[in-house]
Amino acid sequence: MSKLKVMLGKPVDLADQMVISGVFLAFLYWGLESFLNVFSPEEITIYRKLFGPNVSSLWLRLIVLSLFMIFGSHVQYTINQRKKAEQDLLDSYHKLQNARMTTILGLAKLAEYRDEGTGTHLERIREYAKIIARELARRPKYENIITAEYIDDIYQSSILHDIGKVGVPDAVLLKPGKLTDEEFDVIKRHTILGGDAIKAIECQIEGKSFLQMGKDIAYSHHEKWDGSGYPAGLKNEAIPLAARIVSLADVYDALTTDRFYKPAYSHEKSRQIIIDLKATHFDPEIVDVFLQLEDDFNRIREEQFVGKAEHENEAGWIELPVAHALGA
């Protein structure tokens, strides 16, 4: 580092050097003009030929120019510092976002850890939800509803859909046989438990948060298009859009992966089940989007569902009605 850099306390660029040189020359010319009376007439003539007859105005212009250059250099330095500060802030924001997402995923997995069959269920759910939302956003009906922020929110909040299952006893949650009506009522409580838990956290946060969507999803992802779902029996578009999206994503994943109560169904079999449930269990428009994106669904399933083969009533499995996958 040069002495000049140390003296100024910051790196010296070309503009700094020009400013310093301009000021130096301006004061040099001013000094020479002030002491012309000590020069001989011949020396003064040579001086006038070199710098012109009106040196006093020249040094004044140089000083003014130098002042402009000083201002310009300061502005450039300020802009550079601001850009660096903005980049540092953006980097910190991304780190905070990543830390938050990791924390949320860890908390959401608490509801999944008791069932080894769910594996990377949460990671798949958020991918399915994101691509559905992204495709819906291209439709005029949703262009002012599903924004980039909405897509980011559903990606983050969709994994909280079953967080209320931490309050469901293992004996009920992991029961391999058919559930009794009383046991199914216990299972259904996970929507209220999860929604209430997220609501309690949301109340502690100022401003809009992705938790608002997470709360809607937790409460309503088991509602059905025809009003026969739970917990509130909501119908059609009274069901929050995010919950309708996650509902299909959740069921598709339950159908296409091994669960303690069923083997993994093929994409084709799961696809047909979803078609059969169009306009009863699922929003018909979201089913249409699913069919439009089914290759993407199948790709995500194959990429993240590793180490398990697809089964169709393979010996050793207790095959339960599809309703088990749809309801719990």
CORVENTA-V906472 format. One record per backbone hydrogen bond with DSSP energy under -0.5 kcal/mol. CO is the residue of the C=O (numbers start at 1). NH is the residue of the N-H. Records with the same first field share a line. If there is no record, write none. Layout:
CO = NH / NH
This chain:
2 = 6
3 = 7
4 = 8
5 = 9 / 10
11 = 13
13 = 17
14 = 18
15 = 19
16 = 20
17 = 21
18 = 22
19 = 23
20 = 24
21 = 25
22 = 26
23 = 27
24 = 28
25 = 29
26 = 30
27 = 31
28 = 32
29 = 33
30 = 34
31 = 35
33 = 36
35 = 38
36 = 39
40 = 44
41 = 45
42 = 46
43 = 47
44 = 48
45 = 49
46 = 50
47 = 51
48 = 52
53 = 55
54 = 58
55 = 59
56 = 60
57 = 61
58 = 62
59 = 63
60 = 64
61 = 65
62 = 66
63 = 67
64 = 68
65 = 69
66 = 70
67 = 71
68 = 72
69 = 73
70 = 74
71 = 75
72 = 76
73 = 77
74 = 78
75 = 79
76 = 80
77 = 81
78 = 82
79 = 83
80 = 84
81 = 85
82 = 86
83 = 87
84 = 88
85 = 89
86 = 90
87 = 91
88 = 92
89 = 93
90 = 94
91 = 95
92 = 96
93 = 97
94 = 98
95 = 99
96 = 100
97 = 101
98 = 102
99 = 103
100 = 104
101 = 105
102 = 106
103 = 107
104 = 108
105 = 109
106 = 110
107 = 110
108 = 111
109 = 112 / 113
112 = 115
114 = 116
115 = 118
116 = 119
118 = 121
120 = 124
121 = 125
122 = 126
123 = 127
124 = 128
125 = 129
126 = 130
127 = 131
128 = 132
129 = 133
130 = 134
131 = 135
132 = 136
133 = 137
135 = 138
136 = 139
139 = 142 / 143
140 = 143
142 = 145 / 146
145 = 147
147 = 151
148 = 152
149 = 153
150 = 154
151 = 155
152 = 156
153 = 157
154 = 158
157 = 160
158 = 161
160 = 163
162 = 165
163 = 166
164 = 167
165 = 168
169 = 172 / 173
170 = 174
172 = 175
180 = 184
181 = 185
182 = 186
183 = 187
184 = 188
185 = 189
186 = 189
187 = 190
188 = 191 / 192
189 = 193
190 = 194
191 = 195
192 = 196
193 = 197
194 = 198
195 = 199
196 = 200
197 = 201
198 = 202
199 = 203
201 = 204
202 = 205
209 = 212 / 213
210 = 214
211 = 215
212 = 216
213 = 217
214 = 218
215 = 219
216 = 220
217 = 221
220 = 223
222 = 230
224 = 227
225 = 236
234 = 224
235 = 238
236 = 239
240 = 244
241 = 245
242 = 246
243 = 247
244 = 248
245 = 249
246 = 250
247 = 251
248 = 252
249 = 253
250 = 254
251 = 255
252 = 256
253 = 257
255 = 265
259 = 262
261 = 320
262 = 259
264 = 311
266 = 270
267 = 271
268 = 272
269 = 273
270 = 274
271 = 275
272 = 276
273 = 277
275 = 278
277 = 280 / 281 / 282
280 = 226
281 = 225
282 = 279
283 = 286 / 287
284 = 288
285 = 289
286 = 290
287 = 291
288 = 292
289 = 293
291 = 294
293 = 296 / 297
294 = 298
295 = 299
296 = 300
297 = 301
298 = 302
299 = 303
300 = 304
301 = 305
304 = 306
314 = 317
317 = 319
318 = 320
321 = 324 / 325
322 = 325 / 326
323 = 327
324 = 328
